[in-house]
Amino acid sequence: MLRPPAHMLPTPVSSNIVASYALSSNPELRLPKPPDRPGSRGPSSYWLENLKCIRDRPRDCCDGSGSIHFTIAGNEKLYEAYNELHSLAEEFHKPFDAPAILVVGHQTDGKSALVEALMGFQFNHVGGGTKTRRPITMHMKYNADCAQPRCFLVSEDQPHREKEQSLDEIQAYIESENKRLEGETCQFSAKEIILKIEYKFCPNLTIIDTPGLISAAPGLKNETLQSQGGAVEAIVLLKMQRKEFIILCLEDSSDWSNATTRRIVMQADPELSRTILVSTKLDTRIPQFSRPDDVKLFLKPPGCLLDGNIMGGSPFFTSVPSGRVGSSKDSVFPSNTHFQEAVAAREAQDVVLLEEKLNGPLSREECSRVGISRLRWFLEELLQRRYLDSVPNIIPTLNKELRTITNKLQQTTQDLGELNETRLRERGRIFRDSLLAKLSLLLRGSVVASPEKYGESLQDERLQGGVIVSPDGLQMPHKHVPNATMRLYGGAQYHRAMAEFRLIVGKLKCHTVSREEIVNACGVEDIHDGTNYVRAACVIATSKARDVFEPLLHQLGFRLSHILRRSLPIAFHLLQRDGDYISSDAFFVRRIASAFETFVDSTERDCLGKCMEDLRSMTRYVTWSLHNKGRSALRHFLGSVSTPNEQSAASMTNIGLEGFSPPNSSNSCKQDSKVRPENNVTLPNQESSQTTHVKLVNLLESTLWNRKLAPTLEDIVNALVAQIFEGIRDHCVASAEMKFNCYFLMPMVDKFPTVLRETLETAFQKDTDVFNVAQVRRALEKNRADLALELKQVEKLHEKFINIHHQLSSAYPSPDPQQETFDELPVDTPDNHPSL
């Protein structure tokens, strides 16, 4: 990789913005001297450093007019080429790594105001509420000839065109888009508004201003705001997934432990390795500090408070003066020049106030983190280095893209020449077989598709495919579900969903049966008026099992159907990647998709029918050998609720009766003692036998004649219900897993290919409109025109990067391996940023 020596790196334009205000011969651009304060030591050391930066700047950087030039030829073309690369990646959805600054922050964090201060002019509404409903991409380019900003709005139609518009027209367009989205369901869109801006005070940056994150309060009354917050967070997270983007994370807080925005940023950048932290509204923070130590902690927080290794080593601190540019009576600044002047003055005043709080001057490192100009310098030089580093890698990527587009264009031209019904049917059969192969590959397991783009975590899966909840409305915690945080698809996702169902259902317990339920379940027998508590337990257990397991089976079917349906768009993506996709005949593709959806629905219904039939058989008739796992189970439960043998027989006579004594029960005992008076002394075994006999007799009496439910009898019924319920539960889990595997998953592997082939072959023989030749021709011609336009843009961009690479190679040949490498050389910047 060719990189110039550090001392020969081009000087970022924005580094001289503040100082140019101070040194300009134009009185309107002179920066006013910071006001003297009691006890102050005169001009701040920060301002003297700014003046020194300009005084020591090489002469070839500036001309007499004060304009700043690049020290490397071709850098203006470099920025232009990367701007086009970013636009091309967005327009044609290409995987080009075009570095950019992504601004992320909550509403009222000062996000849009910071972007305007970086640009040097105002163009959008700022303030509370939602002012940005679409991301706004601004390709900013330094142009010394533009005394006023020149803005170009990139159209959204194909091909994209640039139309120069005024700031008022740009603002009106953004407002119209906001109003349009307010009437839609989502109210936000991930599609970017692309602007190209040229200005003599503009840094060479590509900044993406995202919609402000929303912190909605809990509660049903804030449900709408919560939904909007989720939509905004999804858009921001999608943008932050781009690894080439540098995240500018805004925090509006004086306590670094409050990670409001970082909490969301760390979902995409856990280590904050590509995140720059910015504390906004510094002018409102300074008066809150009462001790110098508090200021020191705020300016240089320890790593434990930042939760990562942020770029630059420490945060930046900025202030933007309030007020809008305009001629109305509410406007504060007559022109953008006055706005720039106020930004620079606010920066110098912040440094003076910080030094007063610290009772001493700021260190060089602390000065390099305070102010808009310092942040501009850092961002511009960082992005510039990323551009230079990426030039050698962009060229092979563009070469590959050229070959791919050329092959697609040749294939499209060939298809147009051979367009007929027979040829289309042949291509349809090839497409069908390729699709079936991809679907089978996804179910068996593969990594051919990107998990980040096509995989789903358990949280996403529950959101899209429904949740599996217990009767209490509880979900299985993520930590208990295997691979919950991983983005899965295909067979792996199917297995995780089945494991979640097994974990939830396998741990279900039957709730305690109420006394009313037991009494109501007893009813009246058809031949006597006694009670049968065993039958009551069976009635209660089977009824509860049906109510609990039937919804769970439907939830499982809906979830697994969602997983299988996701396989089709992933398979289409793989076919597009391999060049086997029939993009010219949408009608044929929709027919295949319809056949797939119909098969999934019918298979789910058939499988659920089998599961329901099995559940009905388990709850229709109780088989004790299945539920109790042996005849000893009932004895075990009855023994668990009986009183101990050490209690007297007299106490046993009242088990389950609570004061009720069956007729002649005491007399029979007396008669028995009179008949055998010699048995006054009994052996231990005989006593135990008599006690057991008394217990069983009294238990029988209580279950036959007593309807006054005693606690002991209630425990017995609950034990029986729990045992029957658990037996049905275990059988339901095993049966559902087996049936969904055999009658839902396997048909996708061995039955769907046959069904799809028969469906298409029948359509080929009977239907004449399987392929719309005229529609296919129009689609192919449009595809050829789009490919030709894309090829032209890529060729132009490829030529630009080739020229830039040759210029860098000729100006800075590869260094001798024995010499120092670039990374070992000191960085000669005005502020000596440690991170650069």
N, C-alpha and C positions, 0 to 999 in steps of 0.2 A: 504494500500500500504506500503510495507516494504522499508524503506530507511535507510541507515547507517547514523550515526552522521556525522556532517559536518567535524569534525577534522579527521575522519577516511576515508574520501573519497580518492580514489586512485589519486595519483598525475599524471596529464597528462605528457606523455613522452616529448612532445615538449617544456614543460616549462623550461627544463634544457639545451635546444640546444645551445643557445648563450653562457651561462656560461660554458658549457662543452668545448666549443672551447677555452675559456680563461684558464681553469684550467687543460686541458689535458696535459699529459706529452709528447704527440706527438707535435713536433715543428710546423708541418704543420697545426695543428688544433688550435694553439694559436691565439687569436684575437689580432691584432696589436693595440697598444695604440693610441687613437685618437690624431691627430696632435695638438700640442700646437698652440694657436693663440694669437695675441697681445691682452692683456686685459682679457684673459681667466683666470679662477680660478682653473685650473688644471682639474683632471678627473671629468667627469660629475657625478652629483648625481645619475643619472639613472644607470650608470655603477656600482657604488658602491652598489646600491640596488640589481643589478643582482648578484654581488658577495655575498652579504649578504643572498640572497635567497638560494644559494647553501650551504653556511656555516651553515645556520640554518636548512637545510633539514634533516629529521630524517635519522638515520643511516641505517634503514632497507630498504630505497629506493634505495641504491646504494651498489654495491660491489666494490672490489678493482679495477676492470677493468673499472669503470666508467659507467657501464650499469645501467639502471634505471629499477626497478622492480615495479610491482603493489602491493599496500598494501591490495587489496581485491583479494582473490583467485578466479579464474574463469573469470577475466575480459578479458583476451585474448580470451577465449571462447565466452565471451559476444560480442566482436567486430566481431568475426568470424561468430557467429550466425546471427547478424544483417546484415552482408554483404550477407550471403546466403538468408536471408529474402528479402532483396532488389532485388537480382537477381531472386528469385522465383516470386516476384510480377511483375517484368518486363517480365519474360518469359511466365507466364501463365495468366497475366493480373488479378492478384488478388488484392483485396482491402486491402492489408496489409499496416499498417502505419510504414514504415521504415524510420526513420529520416535521413536526409542528408543535406549537404550544397549545395545550388544551387547558382552558381556564375553568375551574370547578369551584363552586361555592354555593352557599345558601342564599336565599332571598335576603336582601338588606345587608349583605356582607360587603357591598361596594364593588361587586364584580364588574358590572358594565362601566362604572366610573373609572375603575383601574384600567380597563382596556382603552378607554378614551384618552386617559392621561398618557398611556404608552404610545398611542398614535399621534398625539399632539393636537387633536381637534375633536369636537363633539358631533355626534351624528344620530344618537338614539336616545330614547327616553330612559331616565334612571329614576330610582326611588323605590318606595315600597310596592309590594304586589308583583304580579307576573308581567314582566316587560319583554321577555324573550320566550317564545313558544317553539321556536326552531333553532337549532345550532346555527350560528353565523360564522362562516369561515372568511377571514380577512387576510388576503395576500398583500402585505404591505411592502412597498418598494421605495427606496430612497431615490428621489429625482430632484436634483438641484435646480432645475428649471421650473418646477411647479411651486409658485408662490402660494397658491391655494390648492387644497386637496382635489385631486381628480379621482373620481370614483366610477368604477365600471361594474354593473350588475350582470352576472352570468345568467343567461336565460336557462330555463328548465326544459325547453323543448329540444328535440334532436335535429341537427347537431347543435351543440351549445354555442351561443353567440354572446359576445361582450357588447353591452350597450352603455355608453357613458351617460350618467345621470347626476343631477345635483344632489347635495346633501338632503335637501327637503324632499326630493323624489325618493331617495333611498329610505328616508324615515317614513314616508307615507306608505311605501311598499311593505315595510316591516309591520307597520300598524295594521294594514289590510290583512296580512297573513295572520296576525294575532287574532283579529276579529273573526276571520274565517275558521280558524281552529277552535275558537271558543264555542262555536255552534256544533262542532263534531263531538262524537262520544269520548274519544281519548283526550282531546283538547291540546295535545302535544304531538310533534312529529320529529322523527329522527333525520329526515331529509334536510340537508344543509342549504342555507342561503349563502351563496358564494359571491364575495366582493373582491375586487382588485383595486388597490388604492396606491396612488403615487403622490408624493408630497416631499418637500425639501426638508421637513422636520420629522419625517416618518422613518422608523427603523426598518431594516430588512428582516421582517419576521412574518411567519404565518401563524396567526392566532385564531383559535376556534373558541368562540364564546358560547357556552352551553346554557340551557335554561337553568334558572336558579332552583336549587334543591328546596323542598318544602318540608318543614317540620310540623306536621299536623298533630293537634292534640288528640288524645284518645277519646273514645265515646262514639255512640251511634250518630249523634248530631253532627259530627265532623267526618262522616263517612265519605262524603264527596271530596273533601280536601285530602283525606287519606288516599283515596284512589288516584287523585292527581299527583300526590307525592310519590306514589309507587310508579306511575308512568314516567315522571321526570327521572327518578332514580334509575329506571331501566334504560332510558336513553343515555344517561351519563355513563353508566357502567358499560354499555355497548361501545361507546367511544373510547373509554379508558382501556378496553381490551387490546387496543392497537399498541403493540409493543414499541413502535417507533415514536409514539407521542410522548412528549414531556408534559407532565401534569403540573399545572400551577394551582396549588391547593390554597384557598383563601380561608383564613380563620379570623373571625371577628370576636376575639376574646383576649383578655389580659392574663388568663390562667391557662397555661399550656396543657394542663391535665384534662381540660374540656375539649375533647377531640371530636367536635361535631361533624366537621367535613372530613377529617382524616379517617373517621370510622368507615365512611363510604369509600374513600379513596383506597384504603388498605384492602378492600375486597378485590381490587384489580392489581394493586401494587403492594403486597403485604410488607415488604421490607422498605418501602418508600425510596427505592433505589433510583427511580426516574421521576421523583416528585420534588418540586421546589415549594417550600412552605412560605407563605406571605401573610403577615399580620397587617390587616388593613386598619384604617382610621387611627393611625398612631397619635394624631393630635388630640384625640379624645382619651387616649390611654395615659399620656404623660401626667396630667393633673391627678390621676388616681394613685400615683406612687408617692409614698411618704418617706421612704428610706432609700439610700443609694444601693443597698443590697437587693432591694426589690427590682430596681432598674437593671442591675447586673444580671439577675436571674431571668428577667424577661428578655434581655437582649441576647444572652448566651445561655439558653436552657440546657440542662444536662440531657444526655441521650435517653435516659430512662423515661423522661417526660414526653419525648417525641415519638416513642414506639418504633423507631427505625433509624436508618442511616440516610437522611435526606440529602439531596444534591446541594452542594455548596457548604455542607457542614453545619449551617445554622440558618435560621429564618431570615427573610427580608422584612423590612418595616416601611410602610408607605402611608402617605396622607394625600388626599385629593381635595382641593378647596371646593366648597359647595357653591352652587350657582351655575346657571346656564348661559351659553353664548347666544346673543341675539340683540335685536334693536327694540324689543318691547320693554315696557316699564318694569316687568318682573325679571328681566335679564340682568345678570351681574357683570358679565364680560362683554364689551362691545364687539370683540373679534376673537378669533382663535389665538392670535398673538398675545392678547391680554390673558387668555386662559393659560397659555404656556408659561407666561411670566408669573402668574399666580402659583402655578404648580412648582416652579423653581423656588419661588420665595417661601412657599410652605415647607419645602424640603430643607432649606437653610435654617428656617426658624425652628423646625423640629430638632435639628442638631444642637442649636443653641440651648433649647429648653432641656434636652437630655443632659448636656454638659452641666447646666445649672443644677439639675437633680443629682448628678453624680459628684458635684463639687470638684470637677476636674475634666480634662479633655477626653474625648473618646479616643480609643485606640484606632489604629489604621484598619484593623479587621472589623471593628464595630462600625466605623464610618462606611466601610464598603458594603454594608447591609442596610443602610438607612437612605430612603429616598427613591423616587421614581427613576431618576437617571441611573442610579446604581443597578436597579433591577433591569432597566433597558439594556445597559451594557452587558450584564451577565447573560441575559436571554439571547441577545444578538450574537455574542461571541460563542455561546454554547451551541446555538443552532447552526452557526457558520461552521464550526468544527464538525458537527454531525454531517453537514453537507459534504465537506471535504473528505471525510472518512468514507462516506457512502458512494462517492463517485465510482471507484473501481468495481464496487459490487452491483451498482445499478446497470452498468453496461452489459454484463452477461444476462441479467434478468430481461433487459430489453431485447437482446438477441434471441432469447428463448421465446419471448412474446411475439417477435416478428415471425419466427418460424411457425408458431402455432396459428397466428392469424393468416399467414400465407397459405398454410395447408387447409384451413377452414374455407378460405375464399376459393381455392381450387376445387375443393369438394363440392361447394355450393354451386359453382359454375358447371361442374360435371353433372350434378343432380338436375339442374335446369335443362341441360341438353338431353338427358335420358328420362325426362318426366313422362310417365304413362302409368296406367292402372296396374299392369303386370309388375313393373319395376317397384311401384309403391307397395304392392303386396309382399314382394320379396323382402324389401327393407323392413316392412312391418313384422314379418316373421323373425328376422334377425334381431330387431329391437325387442320383441317379446322374449326370445330366448336369453338375450343379454340381461334383461330385467329380472327374469326368474333366477338367473345365476347370481345376480347381486343380492336379491332378497334372501336366497339361501345362504349366501356368504355372511350377511348381517346376522342371521339367526344363529349360525354355527359359531360366530365370533370372529371379529376382524378389527383392524385399526386403520382401514383404508380411508375412513371419513374422520375429519377433525373432531375430537371430543369437545373442544371449546366452542365450536360452532353448532354441532349437531347433537351433542350429548345433553342430558338433563340430569341435574342433581335431584336428590329426593324432594327438596323444596319445590323446584320447578315442576317436577313430575306430579306432585300433589296439587299444584296450582292448575295445571293443564288437564290432568287426568282424573282429578277427584281424589278425595282422601278416604282412607279406610279407618273408620272410627269405631270405638266400642259403644255399647248402648249408653254409656255415661257421657259421650261426646269427647272422649279423650283419644289423642293420637299417640302412637309409639314415639318416644323421644328419638331424635336423630342418632344419638350416641349408641343406641341399642340396635339400630338397623345396620347391617354390614354395607360398607361402601356408600354411606348416605351422602357424603359430600362430593363424591366422584361424579363426573358427567358421563353417563352411560347411554348406550342405545342398543337396540337389537336384543340378542339372547341374554346378554349380561343384565340389561335393564329388566327383562322379563323375570329373570331369576331373583333379582333384588325385590321386585314387587311381591313375588310369591313368598319370599322369606319374611317380608313385613307382615303379610296376611297370617303366616304361620305363627309369628311371634305374638301378634295381637290376639288372635282367636285362641291360641294355645294357652293363654294366661287368664282367660275369662273364668270368672266364678259366678255361680248363681247367687243372686241377692237373697238375703234372708226373707223367708216367706212370712207374710203377716198372718195374724190369727184369723182375720176375716177371710183371707184366701183359703185357709185350711177348712174352715167351717163351710164356706160356700162350695168347696170341692167335694165335701162329703155327700151332700144331697140326700136322696131317698132311694133305697134299694127297691128292686121290683118284686121281692118276695118277703122281705122283712124290714122292720124299721130300725135295725141296728146300724152301726157305723163301720166303715171300712177305710181305715186311715192309710193302708197300703195303696188302695186304689186312688185315694185322694192325692197321695204323693206322686203317683204316676201321671195323673191328670195335670197337676201343677207343673211338673218337670217338663213334660212334652209340650205344653202350651208355651212355657217360657222359652224353651229351646227353639221353637218355630219363630217366635217373635224376635229372638236375638240373632239367629244364624241366617235367616232369609235375607235381611238387608245387607249383611256382610258379603254374602255370595254375589249379590247384584253389584256391590261396590268393587269387588274383585274383578268381575267380568268387565265393568266399565274401564277400570284401570288397565287391564291387560289388553283390551281392545285399543285403547289410546296408544299403548306401546307398539302394537303391531301396525297401526295406522301410520305411525311416525316412520316406519321403515320405508314406505313408498317414496316420500320426497328425498330421503337420503339416497335411495337407490337411483332416483332420477339425477341427483347431483353427481353420483359416481359415473353414470353414463355420460353426462355432459362433460365431465373431466376427461373421460377416455375418448370423447368424440363419437360416441355411439347413440347420442340422443337425437330423436326426430323432432327438432324444434320447428320444422316447417309445417307440420300437420297437427295443430292443437286438438282438432276433433278426434283423431285417432288416439292421442294420448289421453284425452278425457274419457274415451270409451274404456281404455284399459284401467284408468283410475276408478271409474264407476264399477267395473267388474270386481276390482280389488275390494272396494268399500262394501259392495253387496255380499261378497264372500265372507268378509270379516263379520258383518252383522249377522248373517245366517248361521255362521259357525258359533258365534257367541250365544245366540238364542238356543241352538241345539245343545250346546254344552251346559248352559244354565238349566235347560229342561231336565237333563240327566241329573244334575246336582240337586235340583228341587225334588225330583222323584225319589232320590236316595234319602233326602231329608224327610220327606213325607213318610217313607217306610220306617225310618228310625223313630219318628214321633207318632206313628199310628199304633204300634204295638210294642210294649216293653218286654224285652227278652232278658231275663235276669242273668243268664249265663254271659251275656254280652256286657251288661252294665255293671255287674258286681264282680266280674272276673272270678267266679266260684261261689259255692254255697256258703262259704265261711264269711263272706263280706257282710251279709245282713246281720249275722250274729256278732260280728265285730262292732258294727255301728250301734246295735242295741246294747251291747255290753258297755260301750263307751258312755252311755247316758244312764246306766243303772247305778243304784247306790251300792256301796261296798258291802262285802259279805259280813264284815264285822258288825254291821248294824243289826238290831234285833228283828226277829220275825214280825213283831207287832208293828214296827215302822214300815215293814215291807208290805203289809196288808193294805196300806193306803197309797201305794204307788200309782200315780196317775189318777187318783180318785178325789183327793182333797176333801175327806169327810164323808164320802159316799161309800157305803158298805153293801155289797150285794146281799139279797135275802138269804137267811139261813147260813151265811158264811161262818159266823162266830159259833153258831150252834153245832155245825158240823165238826168244827174243831174240838168243841167240848165233848161231843159224842165219841169222837175218835180217841180222845184221851181216856174216856171212861171204859171203852172197850178194851184198851190195852194199858191198864194201870201199871203193868210191870215195866213199862218202857220209860220209867222216869229218868233213867240214865242212858243216854244214847252215845254211840260212837261218833267221832268227828265226821266220818264219811256219811253216816246216816243224817247227821244234822245238816251238812251241806246239801245233801240230796233233798231234804225236806224244804230248806230255804229256797232252792232253785225251783222246786215244785210250786211253792207258794207264789214266787215271783211270776212264773209263767201263767199261773191261773189268774192272778190279779191283773196281769197285763192283758190276757185274753178278755177278761170281763170289761176292762176299761175300753178296749177297742171295739167291743161288740155293742155295749149298751150305753156308754157314756158320751154325751155331746158337750159336756162342760170341759173345755180344753185346759189341761194342766200344763205347767211349764215343761215337765219331763216329757210328756207326750208331744208337745210342740217341738222339742229338740229332736225327738225321734223322727218326726215328719220332715223337719229341715234336713236331717242327715240323709234320709232316703231321697229327698228331692236333689240334694247336692250330688249324691252318688249317681243318680240317673242322668242328671244334667252333664256331669263330667264324662260319662260314657258316650252320650250323644255328641258332645264337643270333640272328643278325641276321634271318633269315627268321622265326624264332619270335616275336620282338618285334613285327615288322611285321604278321605274320599274326594274332597274338592281339589286337592293338589293332583291326585292321580287323574281325575277326569279332565281337568283343564290341560294337563300335559298330553293326554291321549286324544281328547276330542276337540281341543282348541289349538294347541301349538303344533301337533303333528300334522293335522290337515293342511296347515300352511306349507309344510315341507313336501308332503307326498300327494296331496289331493288338489291343491290350488293350481299347480302347473297343468294338470290334465284339464281342469275346468276352464282355465284361461285359453288353452289351445283349442278346445272344443268350441268355446264361445266365439273366438275370432274366426276359426275356419267356417263355422256356420254363417257368420256375418259376411265372410268373403263370398260364399256361395249364394246367399239369399239377398243380401242388401247391396244396392248399387252405390250407396252414399257412405261407405266405410271411409273412403278417401275422397275428399273434395279436391279434384285436380286443380280447379281454378283457384281455390283458396290456397292450396299448396304452392302454386306458381307465384301468387302474390306474396306469400310469406318468404319464399326463396329469393325473390327479387329484392324485397325489403332487406332481408338478411345479407344479401350480397352488397347492397348499397351501404349498410351499416359497417360491414367488415372492411369495405374499401375506405370508408372515412376513418375508421379506427386504424387501419394500416397506415394511412397517410399521416395521422397524428403521431403514431408510434415511430415511424421512420424519421419524421422531423425531430422528435424528441431524442431519438437515438443519435442522430447526427449532432445535435447540440452537446450531448454528453461526451461524444467522441472528441469533439473539438476542445471541450473544456479539459478533458483528460490529457490530450496532447499538449495543450498549453501548460498545464501543471507539470507534465513530464519533462518538457523542454526547459521550463524555468527552474525547476527543482529536481535534478536527477536523483536517482536512488543513492542514499548515503552509503559510504563504505562501512561494511559490517564491523570494522575495527573501531569506527568512530562512535561517538555517543549517539544513542537513539533519541528520537524526538521527545519521548516521555521523560528522559533524564535531563533535558535542558530546562532552565528556568523560564517561566512565562513572563514576558515583558509587557505587562498591561499597566495602565495608569494606576490601578489599585492593588496590583499584585494579589488577585483573588487566589487564596490557597487551593480552591477546588479546581482551578483551571491551570 
